[in-house]
Amino acid sequence: MENFRKVRTSEEEMPLPFSDLSPDVVEMKVKEGSKIRNLMNFAMAQMELKGSRQIIFSGCGRAVTKTITCVEIMKRKLGGLHQVTKVRYKTVLEVWENQDLLPDSPAQNLTVHKNVPSICILLSRDPLDPNQTGYQPPEPQHGLGEAGEDALGSSTKGLKRTLPPPREELLPKKLQVQVPESPRGSGTTAGQLD
């Protein structure tokens, strides 16, 4: 393959694996080079400003992790979203062109069919069938209001979680250090450093 270079890549178009979608469903096709910030700005505008009830994030190959990241951000920002996840395989066609050709010979192309994993995730404000495969109910709000405020009214945005106190077995052993003889003292003393 060192004499070939990739000329073109195309994905097989597949129908969405969900039934009973609302007419205003938004489909977000996540690509490997997509910027999460751009995807989220558009998706949030569709859900909050335009009032869409459902949104689908789909991606294949290396874009699968970015697709899942977008879904998790959306679930945390909006809250109360029902989720259905479908995993499948998608066929990707790659066309490779031979670079080491003689001047008068015809072009030689190589077409590769690859099956890559693909994911489609439906998020919905409306309840979905909990018996279908891949369903996840909305996460509980843990006492947070819609604006990210707790029961006392203070904002939780930007706060760091406190860590539990360290356990003894994880702390380093205390070091024994020899302290040099002092002019007033009569001998060597040993101290401990924490």
Secondary structure, 3 states (H helix, E strand, C coil): CCCEEEEEEEECCCCCCCCCCCCCCEEEECCCCCCHHHHHHHHHHHHHHCCCCEEEEEEEHHHHHHHHHHHHHHHHHHCCCEEEEEEEEEEEEEEEEECCCCCCCCCCEEEEEEEEEEEEEEEECCCCCCCCCCEECCCCCCCCCCCCECCCCCECCCCCCCCCCCCHHHCCCCEEEEECCCCCCCCCEEEEEC
